[in-house]
């Protein structure tokens, strides 16, 4: 079976993720929160680093490093 059949679904999920981020940025104030479920709140925060602000003070190179790493791994998975 080919992994290519999952590519449109992956693209759709990425598009929904990015659209939701734009929506939150336009509709919420920083640190604003709304409850969605009894155990889940949607809160607008900013993360200037990688995971959990790791490398937040590194000057911005980490964004491109992790982007290229993710693209490389994704291409590798698709090829395999």
C-alpha positions in Angstrom: 0.0 0.0 0.0 1.2 3.5 -0.8 1.5 6.3 1.6 0.5 8.8 -1.1 -3.2 8.2 -0.4 -2.8 9.8 3.0 -1.2 13.0 1.6 -4.5 14.8 0.9 -5.7 14.1 4.4 -2.4 15.3 5.8 -2.7 18.5 3.8 -6.3 19.0 5.0 -5.3 18.6 8.6 -2.4 21.1 8.2 -4.7 23.6 6.5 -7.3 23.3 9.3 -4.5 23.7 11.9 -3.2 26.9 10.3 -6.7 28.3 9.7 -7.6 27.8 13.4 -4.4 29.6 14.4 -5.2 32.5 12.3 -8.8 32.6 13.7 -7.5 32.6 17.3 -5.0 35.3 16.6 -7.8 37.5 15.1 -10.5 36.8 17.7 -8.7 36.4 21.0 -6.6 38.7 23.2 -3.3 37.3 24.5 -4.0 34.9 27.4 -7.8 34.9 26.7 -9.4 31.5 27.3 -12.7 29.9 26.6 -13.9 26.5 27.9 -14.8 24.0 25.2 -15.3 20.9 27.2 -15.4 20.3 31.0 -11.7 19.3 30.8 -10.5 21.4 27.8 -10.1 25.1 27.4 -8.9 27.0 24.3 -6.3 29.6 25.4 -4.3 32.0 23.3 -0.6 31.9 24.2 2.5 32.6 22.2 5.4 30.2 22.1 8.6 31.9 20.7 10.7 28.8 20.8 10.3 25.2 19.8 8.5 22.7 22.0 7.6 24.3 25.3 9.7 27.4 24.5 12.9 25.3 24.1 15.5 27.5 22.4 13.3 30.6 22.7 16.3 32.9 23.0 18.2 31.3 20.1 17.6 34.0 17.5 15.1 32.4 15.1 17.3 29.8 13.4 15.5 27.0 15.2 12.3 27.6 13.3 13.9 26.9 10.0 15.9 24.0 11.3 12.8 22.2 12.6 10.9 23.1 9.5 13.5 21.5 7.3 13.8 18.5 9.6 10.1 17.9 9.5 10.0 18.2 5.7 12.9 15.8 5.4 11.3 13.3 7.7 8.0 13.7 5.8 9.6 13.1 2.5 11.4 10.1 3.9 8.2 8.6 5.2 6.4 9.2 1.9 9.3 7.5 -0.1 9.4 4.5 2.2 
